[in-house]
Amino acid sequence: MNAFLMYKDHDFNLQQILPWNEEELIQDLELNTLFDAMAVNDKFLFEVAKNTILSSLNDLDEIQYRQNILKDCLKNASIIREIYDIAVESIENERKNYWGIFRDSPDAILHRSIDVMQMYVGKLKKLKKIADEHADKFESEGFTEFFSMIKKEFGNDYFDSIQNHLQELKFQDGALISAELGKCNKGVNYILRKLQEKKQGWMKRILNKNPPVYTLFISERDESGARALSELKDRGINLVANSLAQSTEHILGFFNMLRTELAFYVGCLNLHGQLAQKGEPISFPLPVAHGERRHSFKGLVDVCLALSLEQRIVGNEVDAGDKGLMIITGANQGGKSTFLRSLGLSQLMMQCGMFVSAESFCANICDGIFTHYKREEDAAMNSGKLDEELRRMSDIVDNITSNSMLLFNESFAATNEREGSEIARQIICALLEKRIKIFFVTHLYEFAHGLYDKKIENAFFLRAERQTDGERTYKIIEGEPLQTSYGEDLYNKIFGEEILLYR
C-alpha cells in the first residue's frame, strides 16, 4: 500500500539529504518564518515543510502533479484534515499499545498485535468510508489513484477476513499445537494447527476415527508446570505472532507515509489560510522547462514579510522575458532586498509544487537556488569582509551548475567601488557564460551603469522607485541605474530634518 501523494511512482523520503547551502538559504530568505506559518507550532509539520521546500523538484511533470494535488486539497480542506487526523491517531494509538522489549514473548506480541490490528481495522474503515463518499470530489491524478487503491484494497471481504482471523487467534477454545521429538526427546517443529470445525453432527463424531488423545492436567498451584505449558504454547504460536506483528508494521508504515505526505499539504492549507486572512494575493505559478528563460509576475510580494506585518504588502510587477541577468539598484530602504527575497521564495515555492503570493507568476525551472548576501563583520577578525565574501563565492562556484539561479545582495561592496565593480563584473560575466540566471541588488554604480552602457541583450535593469520628495513607494520599476545613493535621506532619517537649519 502506497500513498504516492508527493511523487507519481515513489514515496517521499523525509531523511533525504538537503542542499549543501540549506543554512544560507534559510538565513538569507528568512525561511523559518515560512516554515513556522506552515507548522503552526507542530514540530513534525515544521520538519516536513523544511525538507520539502529545500528539496526542489526539477521536473515539470512532477511540479504539476503536486500542484494538482494541492488544488484538490484547497477545495476539500476539511476532508484532507480528517484523513490526516486518522493517520496521526493511528500512529499515536499504536505507540500506546507498545509494552516494551521486556514483555515481548510470542504470547505478548500476539495479544498486542491483535489489539493494534483491531484498532487499524477501525481506522481503515474510516478511510474506506471517506473514499466511498468523497472520491468524486477530487480530480488530481494523485488522489484519483489513492482513493482507487483504498477502495480496491479495503473491501468488505478484506475486513471480514481480518476479523475472522483475529477471532481465531484469541484461542478462546484453546490452541492446537503439533510437535515432533528430536534429539534427547526434545520437542522440535512446533506448528500451530487449525481447530476442527465444531459444526459436526453426533453421528459423524461417533463414526470418525480420531487418534488417541492423552490429557495432562496441571494443578492450579503448579507454577512451574504452568510456565512450562506457556513456553510450549509460545513455541507453537511464535510464527503466527511474528506474522501478525509484521502485518501491523506494514499497516503502520502505510499510516506513517500517509501522515508524512499529507503533512506537506496540511502545512500549505495553514499557510493559505493565513495569507487569505491578510488579503494577500495567492496563485499557482506557471513553471516552464529548463531550456527556456522566463521570469514574469504581477503583484508579487515577499510572503515572509507579509506573514510578519499586519498591513498589506506592496506588490511588484515585472516582465523580464528571456533575460538571464537582472540588476536592481536605487534608493536605500526602497524595497530592493525585500524584492530579491520575494524572487527566491517564489522560486522555491514554485519548485516544490506550492502556490505563491502573487497575482500571477511564471518562471523557468532552475537546477539549484543559491544566495550570496552581505554578512556582518567577522567578530573574531579571522578575515576581512571581502575575503569572507570571496570565500563564500568560491564555495558557490564549486557547487553551482548550469541552469541554476543565484541571488546577490550588496555583494563585493566591502572594498572601494572600482575594485568591487570589477570583481562583480568578472564574476557575473563568467556565470552568464555558464547559463546561470542572476539577480543582483547593488549600490555599485560603476558596475551597474557599466553593464547598462554596454547594452547587454541578456540584462534587465530595475530600480527602487523614489519620489521627488524622498517618499519611498516600495515599488520596483524598470529603469537606468542612477549615480546618487540618496545619502541625504539617511542623514535626515538619523539626525532629523531640523539639523539642516543650522548648516
Steps between C-alpha positions, in 0.01 A plus 500: 500500500639837394366852516701654211374849582838669456641307204332290232709190547680507835461602862620824654823462696505722807863402563631612161814712489424871479697747282849582625399868534184441705617724786572790262163460330317492834686807627495714185141425400370492860350159435433423866217755486346299217555166677345635822192621314452158343567311824287702747709372795506140373862372490420224253331739256801730535745224404291389204462859376873563532597176328252546216569864420877458506479188280386669181349303214680534170245321282209689345260204520579439869432866586167497317411163658546649846326827409189309392495306827531825697212652302288201605606555860398866492157406364452223759691630800278342768524156337881523477527597865272209593719252311811651659346468847421132433866437415624690806258324737597160360868565567439638849267214597757245381761657730265477796476125445876452512601301808876503466770243428473334841154360425554400138422132539311342207178502704544869592588591141193318375260666742647843434485445123135392523412820688695719257355327195150539641567873539640522147190332358287777650724771349512331161122477498487876554734548203284271291189698594666827400605346167146375433336831587745761371724351230296666225590844639869453413637547149879467530679191380654447844173493695318307229758222529504524880125457542492225239763314701300544822184363340683208340710395799243553775180334388248334732651158433837629619361624831292183553807286441706697750229480765474121459876455530522725806216311667678168444830635631342579834493119562181511701469120459868437560797469263563183300874451456690208348865415563757230432761337719856589420831406657482406866120505464492875475203649322563639152297628205223660704210590268174675580207303362153611404232371734242265352163642420254451783201482268493117479200279567511243786499214249806638316686552826435137601601350165815712454810313604708756684852425621539422867520804723696525821407773741722654765343711771711756690416601851403861553792535743755345265680815385785310337258285304303806388822669395607193301160483331523870417842446344362219286219727385748778419696265277186401317368851445838663433467501122145629491582767763790625289288493184225705659757742645647546152151565364443773757842650414400503134181693574690728737743575217204596282363739763846649560544571131145634469561733793834619358371570151179665617698711750637708213149573371367572849785749538397659170141525626625675815705747295219561253261582782735758651572672168132504408413653836752779435358555152827422323486372141527123446543320171651188353814581300561390145833314483680462168775257403874540565581581140293819502572829673192656653430730792182702523257571781231736620423605856793298640559549874753370751293232671715504816464876539126466441480245781693729736303824451138585557463736203487397136827476309573694181515260206728528198446436131786409267528332162867420442421272209791272417768708676760317705631797704292738709678797661307680778617841621346803671449679825576353841198356682317490168405132509783349294595228750135418561447472126803271465374280781158475337669366185684227689198403709265478203751289304536253790125485555432446131757221474351302788150516352358780715306815422677837520394834641439683172219573261693306236848352476692326222863385506721228361607209721849532649729213593606673821441821694791685661539823699796731558397763752714746690596393851592682818866558581683192628502548880811283540683705232622181333448659162378821342152537353624482142699183570192347659284597202748352253526180702121454491500580129762229450280250682207590277710460185605154618138390531299699247395351167361635176130596510532600866380825657724730707388794713758768589420759767751785539787265417862617460432841656756444778777664292517819295246541222740453209643176637161368611348582161775320312469191721123495453528551123744215446301260717172590331642457149642158588169385651299620200724296271393191698133589452431588862209732574613795715316758712734767638406773750782754514607857582812465283415765240811439291412132475128546429527789258797342326283203409217733403723702265612183323134428422534131576208325336473246780471765775192662652528806726268588786499780755334559837258787443554822694278806462641853476419572865696192612191287555554127439224317316671160551432436134769353277482649152698462180763770476859605444737484801536844663826636636363636828444274800280762673723528805313815601192285562693294749644811665152644551371171633780469756553861613172667411418764244525785750879459521521616138389848618833552678725406208 
